[in-house]
Structures are given as C-alpha cells and as structure tokens.
Amino acid sequence: MVELTLEPTRRGSTERIKRLREISDKECTPSISMERAVLLTEAYKKWEGKVSAPVLRGKAFKYIMENRTNYIEKGSLVLGEKGDKPWAAPTFPELCCHTLEDFDNMNNREKVFFKVSEEDRRIQEEVIIPYWHDRAMMTRMNRLLPKEWHLLFEGGLYTEFLMQRGPGHTVADGKMYQKGFADFKADIQQEIDNLDYNNDMEALNKREELEGMKLVCEGMIVYGKRYAQECRELAEQETDLQWKQELLELAEVCDVVPEHAPQTFRQAIQMYWFTHIGITVEMNNWDAYSPGKLDQHLEPFYEKDIEAGRLTREEARELLENLWIQFNNQPAPPKVGITLKESGTYTDFCNLNTGALRPDGTSGVSDVSYLILEVMDEMKLLQPSSNVQISRKSPEKFLREALKVSRKGWGQPAMYNSEAILAELSYLGKSVDDARESGICSGCVEVGVAGKEAYVLTGYLNIPKVFELAMNRGYDHYTGKQIGIDVGDFTLMNSYEEVFEAFHKELQYVVDVKVAGNNMIERMYMEFMPVPLLSVMSDDCIKVGKDYNAGGARYNTSYIQCVGIATITDSLAAIKHNVFEEKTMTMAELLAACEADFEDYEEIYDRVYNETPKYGNDDEYADSLLRNVAESLQAVIAGRTTPKGSKTVVEFLPTTCHVYFGQVMEASPNGRHKGIPLPDGISPEKGADRNGPTAVIKSASKIDQTKTGGALLNQKFTPSVVAGEAGITNMASLVRSYFALDGHHIQFNVIDRETLVKAQQHPKEYENLIVRVAGYSDYFNNLEKALQDEIISRTEQAFG
C-alpha cells in the first residue's frame, strides 16, 4: 500500500504536468530571494514618516508589485511565484531581520535549508540590516516584553508565533470569484466618499486605512497587467507555436483577473492564485492564505464551462494539477531558532477543505470534489495540505474514496467533522449563517469563518512542563533558573486534590504571563503592521474602515495551542494511583525517580509505566483526569479579551513543537524519559494506548472538543490492517463513530515500523517516503531524527 518506488517527478495526468513536476522537484533548489526585502526597503525609505502606517504599507505593496520579477515557466498554465523564481523564499525584514549568522545557518543546515549566495549576504549586511535591525517587530518585542515573559519563553513553557511571522491562518471565501480588484477599489472609494468628518471622530483614521486598501487594489491590478504584457512580449519572440499560443491565452486570462471577476474555470483558478501570492507577499502570515471550500468555489465555473464546451474534465484536472505545482513551488519563509523548532518544514500550511456542507446545510460533494481527490492522489505533493469534511450527509462513496487515498500511506487527506466544526463555531459566537457558509479549517486543525475572521495562532503551551514547574516549586532544571511561582512542596501534600490545585495555580501564572505578552504583541501589530490587502479580502474591514490586524474583521479569535495533554493526564494518574491510593511509593520517591530519569528506580518505572491507568484505553480512571485538565485549561485560557477584541480559545495542536517541548523537559511521572517528545495533539502517549483504535476515539471524545478551536488526533496502521474493501469499511466505521462522538479531526499514517526504521537507516533509498507528522505531511527524510523516532514509536493499531 505504501508507494515507495514511484518517481514523484513523473507524476501527473499529462506530459505537461509531469515535466513541470520534475522541474519543481528536481531542478529547483530552496533559496533565499532578496527581491522583496530590497523593494520594501526602497519603499520605506521613500515614504516612512511622510504618510500613515496603513498608507505606507499600501504604497510599499504597490511598489513591490510594480517592480518585482514576474516569473513565467514554459508550459505552465498558472502564473505567480512568491519569490523571483520557484522555490525562492522572500524574506520579511519588517518582522524578523535575519542576522548574517542566521543566513549561514539557513544555508548550511542539513534539513529545511535555504541556499544563500554571497550577493544575498552582501545585500543583507549593507542594505537590510542597517535599516531594519531596530525597526523589526522581533526587535521591538524583545525590547518590550518583560523579564518574566522571557524567562518562561527561554524555559520552553510556550512559544510565540508572531516573532517571525504576522497574524494569519486566514482562509478565502467566495468574494474573489464574484468581484475583481477594480470592484473592491470602487467599494473602498465609496466608503471614503461617505465618511462623515463632523460626526465620526474616527473618520480620519478610517480614511487612512481605506486609502491603504485602495493602494493594494491598485497593486494587484498592476500585477495582472504586467503579467499580461510580459506574456505578449514573450509570445512575439517565441518560435514554439504551441507555447506561443498558450502565452497569448495566458495574457487574455491576465487581462481579466485580478482586475475583474473571473468568468471561466481557468480564470477562477488564476484569480485565487494571484490573490494568494499577493497576500503572502504582503505579509508572511504562515498559512499561505488557504483557498477554503475550493470545490464549491470552482463548481459553478466548472459546470458552466463543461456545458458550454469550453472545458473538458481532463483539462480541468490538468489545471488543478498545475495549481498543485504552484503550491509546491512556495516553501514557507525561512525560520530560525525556536520558530524553526515549532514547525521545521517547508510546508506553508495552506489547507484545502473538500466536501464541506453547503450554506443551506446540504452536502457539498460534487464532481469537482472527486476531481480534487484524484489530483491529490495523483500528485502526492505536500502542498497544499488537503482535507475532507465528513458530515452525516456526506455520500459514503466520497468517504470511501477519500480513505482509499489516505491509506496509501502519505497522510492525506485528513478527516474533519462538519457537524463538530459548526458546533465549535456556534460556541465561539459565530452566526449560523456565517458558520454554514464558510465554516472551515485552516493551517492544521483550527476552525474559523472564511473571509470574515481573523483567527490568529499566538503560540504553543507546554502543559506538562507547567506541571514540572509546579513539582519543582517554580524552578526550571533546563535553564537552571527560578522561572515559575512556588506553589508548595509536593512531598508535603496530603491529597491528589492538593497536587492538582498546585498545577492549576502554576498554569494560571504561566498563562497570565503568556496572555499579557500576547496583548502587547497584538497592540504592536495594530500600530505598526497593517495588512491592507488581507483587510480587503476580509469582511467587514472595508465597511468599518479598520485593518484586519486591528479588529476590522467581523470575527476575531486568538488561539493558544496546548501540547502534551496525554503526558500530564498519565502523570496525574501515576501520582493519584500510586502515591495517594495504592501507596506503593512516596511523592519524594517519585520526584527523585523523575530527577534521575528513572535510573536505578526500575520498580517505580515499572509501576508508573506498566501498572497505572493510561489515557487512550477507554479507561474512565485516566479519562476523568483528562477531562479535569481540559476543564482547567478552559477555565484559565478561554474567553480572555485582547486589545483588538479577540476572544482567546483553547486548541490542541503541536505541529512539530511536541519534539522541542520534550527536549526541554525532565522525565515525567508517567514514565516518559527526559528529552523524549511529547505526544502530538490529543493523541495518547506512545505505547500507552493498548486497547485498539476504538478505545482511543472513546477516550479522545471525553474532551468536549466543541468548546475548542480544534483538536488533532493521529492514528497509525500497518498496510495489512487496512487492506482491501474490508480495510476501507473498518476505517470508514472508525471515522463515522468518532465523529458521532463529536470528535473534531482524525488522520492516518499507514505504514509499518520496519519500513520507517529502514528509511531512517537508508535515507537515499526512501527519498519519496511521505508521512503524516501532525496537521501536515512531510518527507520522512526532511524530519529531524527526534521527530522520526517519535513517528516510529507511535502505536500501530489494529481492528478487532
């Protein structure tokens, strides 16, 4: 079932796609593109201090689009790259001004590298660093954030997303298929004309925001017109008659979009892609502006073109495959330091939602949905991340076809529960109409309202490390510093309830410091980093004259992603069961065993690891403690208001941060050894789930996931377990059962341990091996060894 021998460079339904795929995979090297940074610096030198921040950002974006390189690959039917060529990643010095040492690290690291030329280094040293070092958001944050914040950050209690990237995890709705940027510009001008300077004391601020939005619309229009002109100029010189004709057809597409609304399937794809490139060039918002319900957005164009005879199903598939290659050409902007540990991957977390409910509540599965499944299966690319939404109304055929793709072993598509998404959005205050129209998942598993919501990930929270701090009275062995608060001596506590209360107090302190930092950072983005293009694409920013980063979107949500809930659950079970109930050890003995990493404490290790109830086995003893931890997280995190009016929400998502968080921890009371990765999402600890996948989903469902912003669950099967129609039937039953229990998400690795071990030992023989990591898939060879080991050690489940 695991397709290890296929040559990915020759995948595609046509020779055109096979060749473009080969160029993307084999002929392109990940590199730094300095062009955006240079153009941005030139623009800021022209206008900084002379205009307001929104107008400055608008002028800078327009300047970039007027002067950037518009790359055209021979044979490509879709145009647009973030850098000056495929696999060239722009930098964002206004967010993080990389040092020369950063550049050397990017260039020299073995995995997730970016090649940096001597000319790149010279530009960074002579042009970028002198201007941006003190202006960059990361520099401002480091100056502003208090000592308490830095102590906890350095100790690995949490991370901060917005140091090297801007607020993002935003998803497109359908407006770009109904209007062009000339229409958006007209809407903006009407709002400017209607401003009331007599009675609206915010009118001047609104005008500046709207002027910035108008400028980015002009920048997008220029972008398309330049491409149209360049295609015609190339066509004049082209001797290949087929490519000459295709260049002229591309020019005609660019005559329409993005200035005007698309009229055809091909124009609709290009409209999305131009907008995607524009938004990700404006700001590194990390999730690459996901297309949302792409099947539903494209369906009217597809049906109209098929009926008119302008398009065949095969041509539509080729266009979609070409779009997949464009996604593949865009590595996530380079990361350094802890941010790299958060997400050590080229994947930019752009997530497709296929088969979701329609606004009227009926199934959204169409022929385009099946086309997308075929394309993801054929292309087997890491980007875009692909998911399917499964509801009670989803055709069984659609679920089975999706699972046939998923069981091939590369981790896509992931499965999401439409009814749970709607319940989560309703709980978070979204209207029923908005939730139905565009309830989707972005990035990994987080929910939001497409085109109407700023839902921002603020960083990961290391829950078991909070407990470790509590056990050590606020002292951190990793940094050798007192970074938490003293919640009392665990060896003097007389009950499990005292222990849990101590954890809750430590959690309250850590979250208070984290949220205070979030609020400071959010205020900085409100003041210094407007995103007028993302604002144009987000209701109701134009209507209220307010930026996306300042609360202009209809809905605003801030997520704290909680990591390691299984570890703390099992640790609490170990203490409650062994110290206070069975009295097989004292608290002092257990703490000493943890400090010694269980060396010379074999009996204690055996009891806590093998003879204690564990989460993931449908064991109410452990699962009740899981609920207690989840409720404590909700009590401390949920509902906090931020400066722009966001509500803070609990989410269970690790990306790759569960590896980093484990590396900064001592051994845990559940028998987890020092430095070992935490479990991902709400997945059980490795080896703890011993009663099969049905027990896992029953345990996982005991968290009220409808009160979260998403919860990731990984399951691993060997290929033989899911073989044949019986295997698909078992997988489908598992998905349906979990979703009937209000589970939010489930995804599968279908591969055996032996194959993964061989791949680790002989990487060149397994260059094409893709695995599911957390909310995304990646090449096994691109993962650091600790993450490879974590995936290898995940429990291999079996049915029955």
TILUMVO-647687 format. One record per residue (C-alpha): x, y, z. Coordinates in steps of 0.001 Angstrom, whole numbers, plus 524288, in hexadecimal, padded with zeros to 5 digits. Each point is the difference from the previous one (the first is absolute). Layout:
BEGIN
XYZ;...
END
This chain:
BEGIN
800008000080000;80B398096B8027C;804A0805047F2E1;80E98800FD80246;804D27FCD27F272;7F853809ED7F819;807D580B117FA12;7F92880C65804B6;806318082A7F556;7F83C7F8897F5BF;7F2C18011D80677;7F504807037F8EB;7F4ED7FD437F695;806DB806627F458;80DCE8015C7FAFD;7FF4C80E9F80300;7FD447FD6280E55;80A467F557800DC;80A3D809537FAA7;7FBF780B42808E6;800017F6B980B97;80DAD7FB6B7FC90;804C380E1B7FF39;7F9E28031E80D30;805787F3E3806AC;80D387FE177F9AC;8047880C957F999;7FC7F809C580A9F;808168022880C3B;7FA548069780C16;8064080D6A80086;7FE8C80DA980554;7FA2580A827F75E;8047380D848042D;7F77C8073B7F62D;7F466802A4808E2;808B68049180B35;80755809647F70E;7F39C805A27F9EA;7F9878014980D5C;80BE08074B80526;7FFF2809377F45C;7F194802C98022E;801A38028480E7E;80B5F8092E7FD5E;7F747807957F6AF;7F3F88013E80898;802777FC2F80E36;7FCEA80B8E808D0;7F8EF807287F50E;7F35D7F8277FFEE;7F8057F81D809BF;803197F1AE80297;7F4947FAB27F7BE;80393808AF7F47E;80E5C7FC7980181;7FCA97F17C7FF81;7F731802517F446;80A53807D77F8B8;80A7B7F5F380330;7F7A37F4D37FAEA;7FCA7807367F37E;80E5D803667FDFD;803BC7F1B88018A;7F5BE7FB827F63A;8042680A6F7F641;80E497FC1280077;800F07F1AA803B8;8043D7F51F7F6DD;7F4607F9087F9FC;805187F2727FD38;7FA2D7F8297F4B3;8031D7F1727FED8;7FEB17FA8E7F24D;7F3E47F78F7FF13;7F9C78047580CB5;7F1938035D7FF29;800018070180D34;8088580BDF802AD;805D68054D80C97;80B307FD8F8098B;802A68063880D3E;80E5E801B07FCD0;80708803367F370;7FF8C7F1A77FBF6;7FA5F7F319804D7;804C17FB7F80D67;805BD80D7B802C6;7FAC6804CA80D06;7FECC80E9780286;804198058380D18;7F8158092E80889;809AD808EA806FE;7F50B8084D805B2;7FC7A7F40980823;80D1C7F97080250;80C968060D7FB24;808E87F4497FE63;80E0A800FE8044D;80B3C7FB5A7F784;8013C7F49380955;7F1B77FCC47FD2C;8032B800037F181;80B777F6E180241;7F7807F6D6807FD;7F5827FFC07F564;80A217FD497F594;807647F57C8076B;7F5CB7F84D80753;7FDAF7F2447FB26;7F1318009780026;7F68D80AEA7FC5A;80B65807B67FA7F;7FFAB80C1F7F748;80BB0802E47F771;8057F80DA380203;80927805F47F5FB;80B258094780306;7F82B80ABE7F96F;7F4857FCED80902;809058014F80BC1;8057880CD07FAE5;7F268805BF7FE1A;7FBCA7FB8480D72;80C10805CA8065C;8007980CE17F8A5;7F1BA803087FD03;7F67F7F8488085C;806357FF0980D7E;803BC80E7980131;7F210804237FD18;7F7F07F54F80663;807557FB0C80BD3;7F9D68098980996;7F30B801147F8C0;7FCC87F1717FEED;7F4947FAF3807F2;808767F59480658;8097C80A61804C7;7F4E68085780530;7FA307F4468070D;80CB07FC3080672;8014480DE980528;7F1E7800F780489;7FCEC7F2CD80608;802ED7FF0780EA1;80A1F7F77F806B4;7F5B07F659804CF;7FBA87FD857F201;80DD27FD8C7FB37;803167F6B680B43;7F46E7F74A7FCE5;8028A800E57F163;80E267FBEA801A2;7FBBA7F4D4808CD;7F7427FA6C7F564;7F3118028B806CE;7FA838061A7F3A4;803AF805317F2BA;7FC5080C7B7F8DC;7FB827FF167F1F1;8003280E6A7FCF0;80E8C8023E801B2;803507FB3F7F256;7F2D2800717F93D;7F3E4808408001D;7F2337FCB880464;7FA307F6737F660;7F8BF7F32F7FEFE;7F629806B47F765;7F7EF7F97C7F579;7F9CD804DD7F381;7F16D800457FE26;7F8E3801F37F317;8010080EB17FE4E;80BB27FFB27F6CA;7F8157F7DE7F67B;7F52880A1E7FFCF;807F880C867FFA6;80CDB804937FA82;809598099480660;7FA5180B117F7F4;7F3097FCFC806BB;806667FF7C80D5F;8069F80CF07FD16;7F2CF805F67FC78;7FA1B7FAF880CB0;80B318062D8078A;7FE9380CF77F905;7F18D8003280338;803117FE3180E71;809FE80B0E7FF2F;7F601808D77F973;7F5F87FCF580A92;808BC8035380B9A;7F9D2809BB8094E;80A998089B805D7;7F5FF807BB807FE;7FA367F4D3807AB;8098E7F4BB7FEF7;80C07802C28082E;806C87F4427F9CF;7FDA9804D67F217;80E178042B7FDB8;805777F30D804CF;7F63E7F8F17F777;80408807F77F442;80E487FC44801D6;7FC947F1A880151;7F774800957F3E2;80A49807467F82A;8099E7F50F8033D;7F5FD7F5F47FB6F;7FDD08077C7F363;80E98800187FD42;801357F14080153;7F4AF7FE327F690;80795808407F657;80BF37F7A3802A2;7F8687F3937FCF5;7FAAB805C97F363;80DB7803F27FBDE;804A57F23680314;7F67E7F9F37F65D;8024880A3B7F57A;80EBE7FE27800C5;7FE767F16B7FE65;7F719801F97F432;809FA809097F9BC;80B657F6E5802EB;7F8C67F4507FA43;7FD858077B7F364;80E248048F7FF45;804BF7F1F88019D;7F6427FB547F5D7;80584809757F5EC;80D547F98980126;7FB637F1E1801D1;802977F6237F52A;7F8DA7F4AA8068C;7F27D801F97FA18;7F8AB7F8C680AB7;8069E807C980AF2;7FE3A80C7A7F81F;7F1477FD977FF7F;7FF9C7FC6780E6A;8071B80C9D80394;7F5B2807C77F8B2;7F5587F87980731;806C3802CF80CF3;8004C80E6C7FC68;7F1557FF967FD93;7FDE27F9D580D5B;8082B80AC480641;7F84880A587F8A0;7F4637FBB980836;8056C7FC0480D41;802E4804F3809D2;7FA7080D177FB6F;7F2A77FA477FD18;7F8017F48D804DF;803427F30A7F97B;7F6AB7FA8F7F5E5;805F17F2997FD61;805957F498807A5;80DBF803897FBC6;7FE4F80E48803A1;7FA827FBFF80D4F;80C0E7F7CC80306;808F280B1C7FBC3;7F811809CD807F3;801F77F81380C54;80E5E7FDFC7FD4F;802D480E637FD3B;7F9078038780CB8;8075D7F56580758;80D048053A7FB24;7FC2180E08802EF;7FC167FD3C80E08;80BF77F7B3802D4;8090A80A3A7FA11;7F98580AA58081A;802BC7F8B480CB0;805737F2F680433;7F36A7FB4F8062A;804F67F20380052;7F40B7F8967FB74;80124805677F239;7F1D6804807FEDE;7F8937F34D7FE78;7F5CB7FED07F52D;7F5887FAA48090B;7F4E47F8E77F921;806F57FF987F2FA;7F6EC7F5C87FA36;7F4158085E802CC;806A180C7E7FB35;803D97F9B57F321;7F3C57F7DF7FDD9;7F7B680A897F904;80B1E8033C7F698;802927F1A67FD81;7F1D27FCC27FD07;7FE2E80C057F768;80C5F7FD487F82D;7FCFE7F1887FE60;7F245803217FB3D;8050F80A4D7F688;80A587F6CF7FA95;80B2C808ED8043D;805B47F5F78094A;801487F15F80157;801667F8A480CC9;80DDC7FC567FC01;8038680E447FD8C;7FA60803E180D32;808327F58480678;80C3F804DB7F91A;7FD6E80DE5804B7;7FE497FB3C80DF7;80C767F7F97FF2E;8070380C1C7FB1F;7FAB08077480BC1;805577F544808EF;80D788020D7FA1B;7FF0E80E9F80280;7FD2F7FCE980E44;80B987F6D380030;808DA80AC17FAC1;7FDCC8087B80C18;807FD7FBC780BE1;7FC218061C80CDF;8086E80C0480298;80C8D7FC718071F;7FF647FE6780EA5;80ABF7FFFD80A2A;8012B7FCD780E6D;7F42E7FB5180798;7F6FF803887F4C1;806E37F5A67F7DD;7FDC37F63780AEF;7F1868038C7FFEF;7FE9D7FC597F1B7;80C3A7FA767F9E9;7FA9E7FE427F247;7FF1B806557F2AE;7F13F7FE71800C2;7F8C180CE3800A2;7F3887FA08805CE;7F6AA803927F542;7F4467F73380226;7F5467FC0D7F674;7F2757FCB08052B;7F9187F66C7F6FA;7F2227FAD080136;7FB788098080A91;7F1B98032B8023D;7F9AD80A427F777;7FA0780C68805C6;7F2857F98B7FFAE;8050A7F4878080F;800427F60E7F4F5;80BE17F81C7FBE2;809DE807B07F813;805BE7F4337F913;8007E801F97F140;807BE7FB377F45A;80A1780A7480335;8017B7F9C280D7B;803457F2FD7F9B2;80911806E97F66D;8077F805C480B74;8012E7F28380639;805597FACB7F327;809A780B347FF0C;8052B7FE9E80DCE;801537F1547FDEB;807188018E7F314;808EF80B3680402;803777FB6B80DCA;8057D80D568037E;801A68055C80DA6;7F98480C997FC11;7F5058031280057;7FC5B7F87F80C3A;7F3377F97E7FC8C;7F4B17FC3780885;7F2457FB2E7FE21;7F4908041180848;7F7217F4C280374;7F23480235804D0;7F44B7F74580235;7FBB8804607F26D;80CB47FC857F913;7FE577F5377F5E3;8063C7F35F80496;806C27FF327F2CF;8070880CE9802BB;804EB7FB7480D4A;804A27F3137FA67;806F6806817F48B;806C18095480970;804457F4AF80893;8053A7F8A57F43B;8092180B7E7FDED;803368012380E6C;803A27F1AD801B3;80A9B8010E7F5A2;808B88045780B09;8036280E4D7FE0D;7F693806218099A;7F66D807397F744;7F4F8802E280049;7FD228025480E58;7F1E07FE548048F;7F81E80AE48065E;7F28B7FF9E80621;7F6D3809F57F9BE;7F61D7FF5E80B0C;80A8F801FB80A4B;8057180BA67F87B;7F295806537FFCE;7FE2D7FD4980E8C;80D54805D380312;7FD4E80C367F807;7F2B4801928066C;806247FE8B80D86;809EA80A7A7FC46;7F53E8099C7FC7D;7FEF37FEEF7F13B;7F2B5801287F9A8;7F9E57F3AB7FA75;7FFC5805F37F25D;80E5F803E980066;8040D7F2E8805B4;7F8AD7F8687F589;80487808AB7F503;80E5A7FEE8802FA;8030C7F79480BBC;80D527FA7C7FCC6;80D0D7FBC980573;80C8B807207FCD3;80E447FCD8801C1;7FEDE7F384807FD;7F3567FE1D80796;7FB5280D6C8048F;7F239804357FC70;7FB5C80D167FB0C;7F6B48073D7F729;8060C801A67F28F;8015580DDE7FB37;7FA39805A980C65;8091F7FC8380B1C;80D9D80302804D8;803917F3BE8075C;80DB680113804E4;808E97F5BE805E3;807D58064680AE3;808DB7F4A48039F;800C57F2AC8064A;7FE457FD5180E89;807D37F4FD8064E;7F6057FA8880999;808557F52D80624;80B3B8098B801CC;7F6B78089C807CC;7FDE87F427808AE;80EB37FDB980097;801CB80E09804B6;7F59C7FDD980A56;806CB7F38A804A3;80CB1807928016E;7FA1B80BF1806BB;8022A808757F3EA;80E1B7FC047FDC5;803E07FC0E7F237;80AB17F5D07FE5F;80188803377F17E;8041B80E2D80207;8047B7FE6A80E0A;7F78180B7C8041D;7F426802F480845;7F63B803487F545;7F2E07FBFD805AF;7F9448024580CEE;801747F7BB80C30;7F3247F8A680195;804A37F7DA80B5E;807E07F3E180353;7F9FC7F4207F950;806167F6F380A13;7F7C28066D80AA6;7F3257FF337F8A6;7F61E7F696805C6;7F6B47FDEE7F4AF;7FF067FF6C7F157;7F71780BDD80086;80B068081F805F2;808F97FBD77F4E9;7F61C8039A7F5A4;7FD6380D2780650;80E99802D080002;800667FCF77F164;7F462808E47FDB6;806B180B5580718;80C6F7FE3D7F802;7F7DD7FF487F398;7F90F80C90803A8;80D01806F6801BA;805F97FB0D7F347;7F3E6803367F80B;7FEE580D7480647;80DE3803237FBB6;7FDCC7FA2D7F27D;7F33F8075C7FDA9;805C680CCB804EA;80AC37FE317F5F3;7F5EC7FCAC7F589;7F8E280CA2802D7;80C608081B7FEF0;803817F9907F325;7F252801787FAA2;8005580E7F80332;80CD3801407F89D;7FA3D7F9B37F3DE;7F441808FA800F3;808F980BD57FFF1;80B517FC4C7F720;7FBC17F50E7F6E3;7F3238023D7F8EB;7FCE37F6257F54A;7F7538077E7F693;7FF0E7F5247F5CA;7FBEB7F5BE809E6;7F67F80A4080514;7F9F28019A7F282;7FD9A7F15F7FFB0;7FA257FF6C80DBE;7F21D8047180333;7FD6D80A2D8060C;80CEB807687FF45;7FBE3808C77F4A6;7F2A38028D805E9;805548045680D3E;80C988061C7FAE4;808957F7CD808D2;80B9A7F72C7FD63;7FFBD7F14380156;80AD3800D380A45;7F85580A2580798;7F3267F8B280172;7F990803D87F334;7FB9B7F2487FC72;7F2467FBE6803C4;8056E7F5E180971;80CE07FFEC8075C;805AC7F4598072D;80D147FD3480685;804447F1F980207;809557FA52809EE;8040D7F2937FB39;801277F69B80B60;809D97F4E77FEC5;801F47F3A1807E4;7F2C97FDD580671;802337F1457FFB3;80CE2801408075B;7FA65807FD80B10;7F3E17F76E800B9;808187F3AB80182;80923806FE8098B;7F48A803E58088C;7FAE37F2197FF41;80D417FAEE8045D;80005808FC80BE3;7F1D47FDD0803C1;8006D7F1497FE40;80D747FCCA80568;802A780A8880A40;7F2B6802EF805DD;7F7CC7F3D07FD90;808847F3EC7FEFD;80AEC8067C807CA;80A4F7F8067F8C1;8095680B8D80030;8016680D2380686;7FF9580CE27F8EE;80E2E8022C803C3;803CD7F30C7F9BF;7F89D803007F385;8060580D9B7FEE8;80D887FA3C80243;7FD797F5D67F57A;7FC2880AAB7F65F;80C19807EC80340;808697F3E17FDA3;7F8CC7FCE57F343;7FBC97F362806C1;80DF37FAD98004F;800F87F69E80BAC;7F14F801998020D;7FBA07F4517F7CD;7F4E27FC0680905;7FA3480D9E8002C;80178800F37F13E;7F92D7F3027FE1B;7F4A2804288088E;7FDC680D457F9BE;8024D7FB547F211;7F9B67F28D80002;7F6DB7FF2280BAB;7F91780D1D7FFFD;7F37F803767F893;803178075A7F36D;7F88B809337F72F;7FC787F9F27F2E6;7FA2A7F338804F8;7F1FE80434802E3;803B27FF3580E61;7F78380945807BF;80A2F8012580ABF;809C08067F7F6E3;7F5FE806727F739;7F99D8070D80B61;80D2C8064E802DF;800EE803BF7F1A2;7F311807278017A;804EF806DC80C27;80C08805097F8EA;7F7E98045E7F443;7F67F80708808F6;80B418069780712;8057C804B97F2FC;7F2A8805477FC3C;7FE9F8070380CFA;80D45806937FEEE;80096802DA7F15A;7F2AC800BE7F9A9;7F8C880CCC7FE33;80AE68098C80313;7FE5F80CA17F856;80B58805CB7F85D;8029180E2A7FBE6;7F9A37FE3A7F29E;7F4207F936805AD;804027F1E47FDC8;7FBA97F50B808DA;80A807F6748042B;7FD2E7F1B97FD04;805FE7F2E6803CF;805177F7887F4F2;8073C7F3088002B;80A5F8009C7F56B;80EC87FD8D80039;8053B801297F1F1;80E067FBBA8036D;800A78071C80CFA;7FD547F396807BA;80DED7FBFF7FCBE;805E580CD0804CD;7F7958002880C39;804917F25080384;80E26803F47FE14;7FF2380A9880A7D;7F9D37F71A80A27;8047A7F69B80A72;7F9EC7F28B8013E;7F16C7FFFA802F3;7F8CE7F87080AAE;7F9577F7587F5CE;80D0C7F9EB7FC14;80312808D67F47F;80ECD801627FFA7;8078280CD180007;80096806A47F2CF;7F63B7F6EB7F972;7F5A7806C77F77A;7F27C8024580556;7F46A7F9B27F90C;7FA1B807CA7F4DE;7F2C58069780175;7F6B47F7EA8082B;8067C7F3667FBB9;803867F6D580B3D;80DEF7FE35804B2;807D27F69C7F78B;7FD3B7F23380461;7F5A4803FF809D1;7F4517FCFF7F751;7FF2B7F141800CD;7F19D7FD2C7FD96;7FEBD803747F1A6;7FB2980BBC7F828;7F1FB7FF62804DC;804C0801D780DF0;8085680B7C7FB89;7F4A8807467F9C2;7F7687FD7780BD8;80A66805B9808ED;8028F80B967F706;7F190803367FF36;7FF8F8022680EAE;805FD80D657FD9B;7F4E9809147FC1D;80609803577F2ED;7F487808A67FC26;80543809FC809BC;80D4D800747F972;80539805C07F377;804327F2847FB82;806637F396804FF;809777F78D7F849;7FFA87F12D800FB;809F27F7517F90E;7FE1F7F1727FDEB;809D87F6A37FA0D;7FCED7F3557F8E9;808327F5FA7F8E9;7FC2F7FE6D7F1AC;7FAFB7F2278020C;7F6208049180A2A;7F912809117F67C;8017B7F7D27F3A5;7F4AE7FD0D7F6EE;7F1DE8042D800E2;7FF3C7FADC80DEA;80AF78094F803D9;7F8E480B967FA23;7F36D7FBDA806CF;807047FF6B80D19;8065D80D4A7FE05;7F302805FC7FBCF;7F9497FA5980BFB;80A9E8058E808C3;7FE8980D9C7FA04;7F1277FFAE800BE;8004E7FB1280E0E;809B180A4780485;7F87880ADF7F96A;7F34B7FB178061B;806FF8023A80D00;802D580E357FBE2;80E307FD727FCA8;805A780B5D7F84D;80AAC7F9B97F7B5;806DD7F33D7FD45;80B307FCB67F6D9;8078B7F3D27FC9B;80DCE7FB527FDEA;7FF477F3267F8AD;80D8A7FA3C800A9;807237F5CE807DF;80AB580264809E0;809BC7F7CB7F867;7FEE1808B77F411;8022380C4480815;80BF87FA348069D;805AD7FC477F2D1;7FD1F80D9F7FAD6;80743805E280B7E;80BAD7F7227FDD5;8004E801107F11B;7FA3080D5F7FCAF;80446800167F1BA;7F7FB7F3DA7FD57;7F3C18067F80585;800E080DC77FA85;7F1A07FFEC7FC20;7FA807FB1580CE9;7F5C38095A80551;7FA187FECA80DA4;7F5CB80735807C8;806C38082280A7A;7F575807D2806F0;7F686808997F86C;808367FE4C7F3D2;807F07F60E7F856;80E82800987FD1B;80ADF7F8277F9E4;805477F6D580A5E;80DDB803D47FC40;7FD0880E5E802C0;7FCE47FD4480E49;80A03800FD80AD5;8036F7F3018064A;7F866802B680C79;7F39E8020B7F824;802BF7F3F07F7C4;8018C7F82D80C8D;7F3348056880539;7F8A87FBBA7F3C8;806747F2A58004F;7FBE27FE2280E24;7F19C803297FDD2;7F7347F48E8030F;7FC867F7737F44A;7F16D7FDC28013C;7F7ED7F4797FB5C;7F15D7FDD77FED0;7F9887F58E80845;
END
